[in-house]
């Protein structure tokens, strides 16, 4: 059940887990690139967001190579990508870290995109969602795979007001690109 909703405009938090990454020998976790599947799935995620009319006014992205590349490939699917902020707190951040970054977003941004990693993103979605449409909460609770997109909606005057159990999980998709 959603706790008391705030006043203000309808806001959307779009949570995108980075696309499938490779694990090359001798490469640190932070520097891991996308795998071939990730190179296909990240643009599909960008197309899915455009098709759903869910383009952000600002993107917040982990500093890890695989997250940055996911952002680049997804945003390349849009006419004019929004500004992006790369924040080291999003790299393996836990829910309090992720919320701190989100709450710093400018109040004029109504749709905010967060590109990062599990398990933090999955836990964030489950923490913020007071309810979900259809089976969305169950699906996120079971698994939040690479390239997964969760869209949370809530009303609030500013991002700093976002609190646990105040959002509605409106959709969960896992876009996949085609093999060439």
N, C-alpha and C positions, 0 to 999 in steps of 0.2 A: 504494500500500500504506500502511496506517495504521501509523505508528510506535507505539512502546510506549504503550498507553493507561494513564491514571492511575487511581488508586483513588478511590473516592467515588461519590456518587450519579450517576445518569444525568442529564445536563444537555442542554438544547436551546437552541441559538442560532437564532432566527428572524430572517432578514435580509429586509427589505421595502424594495424600491426605491420611492421616491415615485411617485405616479400621474402621468399625463400632464399636463404643465404648458403654460400659455399663454406667449406671448412678446409681451406688449403693448408698444407703442412707448413709450419714455421710462421704463420700469420697470427697476430694477436687477435683476441676476440673483438676488440674495438675496430680493427682494420679489416674484418672479414667482408668480402664482396658479396654481391648477389650471385646465386647459382643461375644457370640457364633458365630454369623455371621462374625464378624471381624476376629475371629480365623480361619475361613474357607476362607475368602476373601484375607487376607494378603498373604498366600502362593500362591494363584492364581495370585496375582499381580506379585510376584517373577517369577512365571512360564511364565507369559505374557511377562515380560521384557526379559527373556532368549529366548523365542520363537521369539521375534522381534529383536534379536541380539542387544539389547540395554542395555547391562550391563555397569554399571558405573566404572570409575577409582577411584572415591571417592564419599562417601555419606555424606550429611549434614543433620542432623536429630534434630528435636525438642527434648527437654528434657522431655516432657510429657510422661507418661507411655504408653499411647495408641499409640503414634508415635514411641517410642522406640520398642515396641512389634511388630508393623507393620514392622519396619525395620528388626528385628530379624527373623520373620517368612518369609518375602520375601527373605532375603539374604540366608536363609537356603536352598533355592531351587537351589542355584548356587554352583558349585564346590569349588571355592575359592572366598569368598566375599571380596570386596574391603575394605580399611580402612573406618572408619566412624568417624565423628566429631559430637558430641552432643553440640548444641549451644542454650543457653537460649533465644537468640534473635529470634529464630524461633518459640517459643511458643507464639502464638497469635500476631506474628509480622505483621506489615503493610508493604506495598511495599518497602518503603525506607530501613526498617530494613532487609528485605529479600534480597534486592539487595546488601546491605553492606556485608552480609555474603557470598553471591555468589561471589562477586568481590574479596574476599580474597582467593579464591581457587587457587591452584598452576597452573601456565600456562601450565604445562605438562599434566594436566588432560583434556582430550578431551570430555569425557562424564561424566557429573556431575548429581548426584541424590539429590533431595531436598525432604525430608519427613516432612510434616507439617500439617497445619490446614487452614480451611476456616474461614473468607472470604479472608484472605491474599493470599492464593495460587491462588484462582480464579482471584483475582485482578492482581496478578503478571503476570499470563499467558496473560490476556487481555492487560496489559500494555506493555509487551515485544513483543507481536505478531503484526507485521506490516501487516501480511496477514496469511491466513491459507489455507490448502488444503481442498477441498470439503466443508463440512459444519462445520468444526471443530471450528471455531470462534463462530458461532451461538450456537453450542452445549455447549461450555464452558460458554458463556454469559448467557445461560438459566439455567445451573446447573452444578456444579462440585461436584458430590456426593462422599461419602466415598469410598475409594479404587480407585478413578479415577486416571488415568495416562495421563498426557499431555507431549508430546515431542516437544520441540522447537529446531530448528536448526539455526545456524548463523555462520558467519565467523568472526574470531577475533584473534588477536595475543595473547590476555590474557583475562581472565575472568573480569578483572577490566575494560575492554572496553565495556562490555555488557551494552546496553542502550535501552530505550524504543523504540518500533516500529522497531527494527533491526532484529528480529527473524521471522522465518517462523514456524507456528504451523503445524507440519507434521502429528500428530496423536493424537487422544483422545480415550482411552479405559476405560471401567469400568469392570475389571475382577471380576467374582463371583465364589466362591468355591461351591462345591456340598455338599448337606446335606448327612450325613452318614446314 
